[in-house]
Amino acid sequence: MSGYQAALWAIALGLAISALLWLHTWFWARRLSVLLPYALEERLRTEDGAHIELRRVPPVAPALGLPPILLVHGVAANHRNHDLLADLSLARHLSGSGRDVWLLTLRSGVQGRTFAETRRVRFEAMVRHDVPLAVAEVLERTGAAALDYVGFSMGGMLLYAALGHTLHVDRVRRVAIVGSPAVVRPPLPIPVPAFVGRIPGYLFPTLRLRLAARAGAFAAEWLRTPAHHWVFNPRNVAPGVPKLSLVNVIEDVPGPLNRDFAAWAASATGALTLGDEPVLGRLAHVAAPAIFFAGSDDRLAPPEAVRAAFDAWGSATDVEKRWVLLGVETGASADYGHGDLAVGASVTQELFEPLTEFMAQGAGGATRSAA
């Protein structure tokens, strides 16, 4: 066989493998995709040219005196982070309790981004544009003076950085933080070289997690690797849920945002920053009541990393706040990993219900503001 023929065979083989992978991914994505209804689905353009999306799940029976509630997802995810299935959904649990629920899809979770939009997916850009725009839109559309905010993982980190900076404190009445670290460390005990934090964002690769998640979803429950435990505790998720999560929730992590997290992990302290300014110091005068949830077996947001934000929250005030560590030793049914905080086997009873109860307090009361 000549070199020319060998090259043709190699090209043909590559095309065949690509076609099979595409068909495999298409089949499982089609089979495992779950569509849920929304009263509103709208894409909004930010001032810097990116896009976010808002979806609304209206209350089953409106609760008097309670404002709308905004749910913000984590990194490598979309709005389905809070709304996987009709019976496994924080959004629909809150709606069933009478809350007017709004789901934000950050620019990092929006599909169909252009190359230029992908380059604008930075943590700071979401602090400056995505969160303030979403809050303003919800308040304008509902006529409310303030809203309640639930942040999962990066969704809470964005609030740490935005509150009192790009988001006025009077616009947030009560807060729920779910697995949102204020200190970023890699899941493996291997130091990230300091020079990583100096690499420009445009040189960082995009983590193509969406394709990988869809291609591997079929094997999610019988092929488990140590990497699976970084994402969730496999013993704390009901059968069928992991593969549904992989297909319906997971999104890519654009290179610039990947660089932001890598830079924090590479720093001496791992502390969350906005620009060069540490974020935790800003939380001392926050006066919005808050409940913090952490998983005892969370590898991506270890309890101590979430606790750092809890300790800083309102530390200079007498703010109402509550710490909930979900693990066997603290009375939970299992040691919660990261993803379990959204889709765990007993998450409805152990997280959704106490969160809903906490966020319902103070109905009709005045919005509290920072000093």
Secondary structure, 3 states (H helix, E strand, C coil): CCHHHHHHHHHHHHHHHHHHHHHHHHHHHHHHCCCCCCCEEEEEECCCCCEEEEEEECCCCCCCCCCCEEEECCCCECHHHHCCECCECHHHHHHHCCCCEEEEECCCCCCCCCHHHHHCCCHHHHHHHHHHHHHHHHHHHHCCCCEEEEEECHHHHHHHHHECCCECHHHEEEEEEECCCCECCCCCCCCCCHHHHHCCHHHCCCECHHHHHHHHHHHCCCCCCHHHHHHCCHHHCCCCHHHHHHHHCECCECHHHHHHHHHHHHCCCCECEECCEECHHHHHHCCCCEEEEEECCCCCCCHHHHHHHHHHCCCCCCCCEEEEEECHHHCCCCCCCCCHHHHCCCHHHHHHHHHHHHHCCCCCCCCCCCC
